[in-house]
Amino acid sequence: MARFCYRAAPMETISVPSPRRRRLATMILTAVCLFWGATFLLMKLGTQSIFAVFGSDWKVAGGAFFLLVRFALAAAMMPLFLPQSVRRCNKAAWKHGFWLSTVFAGGFLLQIFGLTQDDVPAGQSAFLTSLYVVSTPIFSSIILRRWPSKGVMLGVALATVGAAFIKGLPETGLSIGAWATLGCAVVFGGHIVLTDVLTRKSDALALTFTMLVWSTLWMILALSLSPDAGRALDVSSLEAVFASPMFWITELLCAFLATVLALSMLNVWQKELSPSRAAGVYTSEPVFATLLSLGATAFIGGIIPIEAHEHFSWWLVFGAAMILLANLSAEFVGRAAPKTDPTA
């Protein structure tokens, strides 16, 4: 889910991309969204393999443990697949990467805590997380000291309805897992705004590498401060987790596909599209997450136990549709069209 490093950064092209390159860029960014959508199910399965050893009450520490391994693997892979990310590192990249990592790691901790709750399926988590599309312009409006656009205000209303009804008629309000995921969307919105500032001052790939290194350290701190952190020191339990094929499959896929590969594809191809067109592509991520979660429930749910199975319902369709409309409204409604946008 490393998309947050580049999405808000200004994208300029020296020449007008051809229609063929724009179509190719759209296909590649759609594949990136598929990778991101898959991480919700992968993190759900990966943390289950941790809880099977350490116990289901180890949710906070278990989530931090999963993210610790994921970020450490991704940071180790960056020099192998993107060596320029290390060669371009300097003092500024380490400093800016530190500040980016604070919100990046915090958002992921909230996200995985929500995912580890039994009542938050992967697809619902993806739709709630996607509300960063709404929170980002709100943060920008606060910083710029001007009212959000009509599209953002409409998006907030639609998002509120979608989040409230995505699991059916609300009875006692949102669960703690849903609230944590909504908090994650807000934090990721702040991360995008901060990234827009810091990527102007440091190399984007170097900043990504340093952010992953700092995030790994943040996960070590989060794990050490979490309840029952001492269980992580149990050698026999660690051996059991590291012996789990499911643990390594999910960790490696999240680290390589959703972080290293997705970052490189995004960095090369997003500039071929206008920000508005790219934002429209990104709304497919929660759709992929829900479809993959529904497919996993239908085809492998009896083979691999999946907590919080994703079940089709018209409330899911309604809530998801409201959240998608909220994202599209925040991105397109009430925004003045640029005078010269050759890629739109």
N, C-alpha and C positions, 0 to 999 in steps of 0.2 A: 504494500500500500504506500509506495513511496511517491505517489503522484504529487504530493503536496509540495515537493521541492521546486516544481517548475510551472505549475498551472497558472499562477498569478503573475509570473514574470512577463514583462513586455516582450512580445515577439515581433521582430522586424525582419523583413526579407529584402535583399538587394534587388532581386528580380522577381517578376511575377511568376509563380509556379504554374506549370502547365496543368490542364484539366486531368491528365493522366496521373501526374504526381499528387494532385489533390485527392483523387480517388484512391490512390495507393496509400496515402497518408491516413485517409479515413478508415481503410481496412486495417492498417497496422494499429492505429489507436483503438479500434474496436477490439482487436486481439489483446491489447493491453488491458482493456476493461474486463475482458474474459479472465485474464490472469488475476486481476484484483478481485473480481467477483468470486473466484474460486477460493481465495484466502479465508473468507468467512467460514466456509465449510471445513477447510483444512485446519484452521485454528480451533474450531469446535472439536474436531477429531483428535487433534494433537494434544489439547489440554485434557481430554478424556483419558488418554493413555497415561498422563501424569497423575490424574486423580485415582486411577486404578491402582497405583502403587502407594501414593502418599495419603489417599483418602479424599472423599468428596468435600470435606470441610476446608481443604487447603486451597480455596479458590483464588484468593489474592496472591499468595505466594506462588501458586501454580501458574497463574497468568504471567507474573513477572519472570518466572523461570523459563516459560516458553519463549517470551520475547527476548530474554537475555541470550538464549541460544540462537534465535533467529537473527538478531542484530549482529551478534558476534560472527556468525557464518557469513552474513552479507558483507560485513566490513572486511573479512578475510578474502572474500571473492572479488571485491572491487579491484584490488591491484592486479589480480589475475586476468580479469576480463576487460577492465578499463584502467590500464596502468597510468594513463595521464591524470587520473584522479589523485594519485599520490604524488606524481612529479610536480603538480601545480600547487601543492599545499604550501602555505606560508603562514606567518603569524596571524594575519587577518582572517584566513580561512579557519584556523583553529578557534579564534575568538568568536567569529560569527557562527561557526558550527555549534559552539557551546550554547549560545543563546537560542539558536533554532532547535537544538535538541531538547531544551527544557519543555517546550510546548509539544514537540513531536512525540517525545516519550510519554508525556502526561496524557496526550490524546489516545495513544495506543493502550496505555494502562486502563483508561476508562472503557475503551472499546472492548478489550479482552475480558475485563471484569463483567461487562454486560453479557458477553457471549458465553461466559462460564455459568451464567444463571440458567436454571432448568426451564424457565418460561420465555426465553428469548431465542427463537430459531435463527439460523444464519441469515435467511432471507430478510426477516424483519430487521435484524441488526444492520444489514446493508442499506435498507431504505431509510432507517433512522439516521445512520451515519451520513448518508448523502445530503442531509440538510445543511452541511457545511456550505453548500451552494447559496443557501439563504443567509447564513450567519456571516459569511465573508463580506458581502456588501454592507451589512450592518456595522461591522467593525470599521470598514473603510469610511462609512458615513460619520462615525464617532470621531475618527482621527481627523477627517477633513472638516468636521463641524458643520455638516449640512444634513438636511433630512434625507432619509432613504427614498429611493424612487418609488413610484406607485407600484411597480412590479414587485419590489421587495416587500412592501407592506401587504400586498395581496398574497405574496408567497408565504409570509408568516401566518396569515389566517388559514390558508389552505394546508400548510404543514401542521398546524395545530390540530385541525380536523383529522388529517390523515394519521397522525401519530396516536390520536385518541381512539380511533375506530379500527386500526389495522388488525387488532385482535378480537374485534367484535364490539358489542355495545359496552361502553365503559361502565363499570360498577363501583370499583373502589379506587379509581385512578390508575396511573401508570405504575408498573412494578419498579423495584429498585434497579433491575437490570436495564429496563427501558430508559429510566432517568439517567443512568450512567452512560448509555449510548447517546442520548441527546446531549449530555455534557461533552462527550467526545466530539460530536459534530460542532459544538460551539468552539471548543479548543482548536480543532483543526481549521476552523475559519480564521481564528487568530493567527495560526501558523502560516496560512497562505498569505495574509497581509504582511506578516513579519518577513516572510520569504521574499515578497516583492521588493522590500527595502534592501535586504542583505545580499540578494543575488546581483544587485547593481554594484556591490562593493567587493565581491569575491568571485572567483571562478566557480561555476555551478557544480561541476563534477567534484572539485576539491571540497566544496562546501558539503556536498552529499556524503563524501567519505568521512569527513571530520564529524558530521552530525551523527553518523552511524556509530563511530567510535565512542563519542560522548554518550549516545543513547544506551550503548552497552553498559557503560559505567553507571548510568542512571538506573538501569535494571538491576545491577548488582546492589545498589543502595536500596531500591524498592524491595528487593527480595530480603535483604538483611533486616529491614524495618517492619516487614509484614508479620502478622500473627503466626506463631509456630514456625518461624524461620529456621529454627534449629533442626527441623526435619531434613532440610537440604544438606545437612552435614552427615546424614546417615549413609554410609558407603554402600551398604547392601541395597538400599532403596534406589540410590543413584545408578547402581549397576543394573537394576531391574528396568529402570526407565530407559537407559541407554541401550539395553538389549532389545527394546521394543521396535520392530520394523515400522509400525505406524508412526511412532514418534519421529524417527529419522526421515521417513517419506514426507510427512507434513512439514517438518522444519526445512528440509532441503528445497522443497517446492516453493514454500513461502519466501525463503531467502533468495533463491536464484530467479524464479519466474517473476514473482511479484515485486522484487526489490532491484536486483542487479539488471536483469533483462528488461523489465518494464521501464526502468529508468533510462537505459541506453536508447531504447526504441522511442520513448517519449522525447528525449532530448534531441534526437536527430529529426524526428518527423513532425512534431507539433508546430514548428515554425512554418510548415507548408500550408497551414490552415489559419483562418482568422480565429481570434479567441472565441467569438460567438459560435462559429461552426464547431470548434473543438469542444466547447462546453456542451453542445447538443449531443456529441458523441459520448461524452462522459456520463450522461444520464443513463446509459445502457448498463452501467456496472451493477446497480442493485437488481436489475432485471435478470442479468446473468446469475447473480448470487442466488436469487429465489428459484430460478429454474434448476440450477445445480443442486440446491438443497432439496427441492421437490423430487428430482431424479434420484438423489441418494437415498431419500426415504423410501421411494418406490422399489428401487432395484437392489440396493445393498443394505437397507435397513435391517433385514433379517439376518444378514451375514455379519455386518459390523454394527454393533449397537450404537445408535446415534441419539444422544440426549436432545430433548426439545425437537422432536420430529417436525418437519415443515408439512403442514396439511393444507390442501387447497380449500379455500372458502371464498365466498363473495365479499366478505369483510376484508380479507387480505387484498383482493383486487381493488376494492374501493379505497382502502387506506393507501395502498401503493400508488394508485392513480392520483390521489390527492397530493402525495409527496412529490411525484414526478411533475405534476402541474405546478407545484410550488417552486421546484427547481427551475423549470422552464420560465415561469413568470418572473422570478428574480433575475434571470439572465437576459430576458428579451423584452418584457413589457416595460414601457415607459423609458426606455433607453434610446437616446438620440443616435441615429445611424451615423457612422463616420462618413465624412465627405469623400474620402478616398480610401476604399478598402477593396483592393483588387481581388482578394481571395474569398470575399463573402459570397 
